[in-house]
Amino acid sequence: MAQLITLALLVFGAIILYKRFVNDAEKLSQKSKRQEKERETGASGTLIKDPNTGEYRVKKEDEV
């Protein structure tokens, strides 16, 4: 029975690590595409509008 629990924990851990890996890979892919688009257009960043002040600012790396 202990072997079954250990195996289940290992499988669960592997699934979590796989999902984290896929998530990170998607983020890197999106970042790469965004940087390539900025190089093509000559832009130095993406502007987003601040909903509170109404001012535009450069989008940070960790924002969605």
Secondary structure as a PSIPRED ss2 file (coil, helix, strand):
# PSIPRED VFORMAT (PSIPRED V4.0)

   1 M C   1.000  0.000  0.000
   2 A H   0.000  1.000  0.000
   3 Q H   0.000  1.000  0.000
   4 L H   0.000  1.000  0.000
   5 I H   0.000  1.000  0.000
   6 T H   0.000  1.000  0.000
   7 L H   0.000  1.000  0.000
   8 A H   0.000  1.000  0.000
   9 L H   0.000  1.000  0.000
  10 L H   0.000  1.000  0.000
  11 V H   0.000  1.000  0.000
  12 F H   0.000  1.000  0.000
  13 G H   0.000  1.000  0.000
  14 A H   0.000  1.000  0.000
  15 I H   0.000  1.000  0.000
  16 I H   0.000  1.000  0.000
  17 L H   0.000  1.000  0.000
  18 Y H   0.000  1.000  0.000
  19 K H   0.000  1.000  0.000
  20 R H   0.000  1.000  0.000
  21 F H   0.000  1.000  0.000
  22 V H   0.000  1.000  0.000
  23 N H   0.000  1.000  0.000
  24 D H   0.000  1.000  0.000
  25 A H   0.000  1.000  0.000
  26 E H   0.000  1.000  0.000
  27 K H   0.000  1.000  0.000
  28 L H   0.000  1.000  0.000
  29 S H   0.000  1.000  0.000
  30 Q H   0.000  1.000  0.000
  31 K H   0.000  1.000  0.000
  32 S H   0.000  1.000  0.000
  33 K H   0.000  1.000  0.000
  34 R H   0.000  1.000  0.000
  35 Q H   0.000  1.000  0.000
  36 E H   0.000  1.000  0.000
  37 K H   0.000  1.000  0.000
  38 E H   0.000  1.000  0.000
  39 R H   0.000  1.000  0.000
  40 E H   0.000  1.000  0.000
  41 T H   0.000  1.000  0.000
  42 G C   1.000  0.000  0.000
  43 A C   1.000  0.000  0.000
  44 S C   1.000  0.000  0.000
  45 G C   1.000  0.000  0.000
  46 T C   1.000  0.000  0.000
  47 L E   0.000  0.000  1.000
  48 I E   0.000  0.000  1.000
  49 K E   0.000  0.000  1.000
  50 D C   1.000  0.000  0.000
  51 P C   1.000  0.000  0.000
  52 N C   1.000  0.000  0.000
  53 T C   1.000  0.000  0.000
  54 G C   1.000  0.000  0.000
  55 E C   1.000  0.000  0.000
  56 Y E   0.000  0.000  1.000
  57 R E   0.000  0.000  1.000
  58 V E   0.000  0.000  1.000
  59 K C   1.000  0.000  0.000
  60 K C   1.000  0.000  0.000
  61 E C   1.000  0.000  0.000
  62 D C   1.000  0.000  0.000
  63 E C   1.000  0.000  0.000
  64 V C   1.000  0.000  0.000
